[in-house]
């Protein structure tokens, strides 16, 4: 699980930059549940945070 988390963060930084990740991290205190997190993530990154999407991004990043 830790290596998958690391890979997810690495892909987000490589593809979308540190600024978006920092924006998401700074918003964590105001988010009360998974629904709010998913909505904020979608607002920042333009896609829902799910295993399928991260796997697609990871596979594209490896090429």
C-alpha angles and dihedrals in degrees: 000000000000093000091049090051091049091049092049092053092044092052092048091052095044095047103033106019134241095280094070093047091050090050090053093046092049090054095054096093092060095048113093103182146006093272091057091045092050091048092050091045090051090048092053102036104024096235138073116261103246137140095249094055094045090049090052091049092047093051091048090048092054093057 
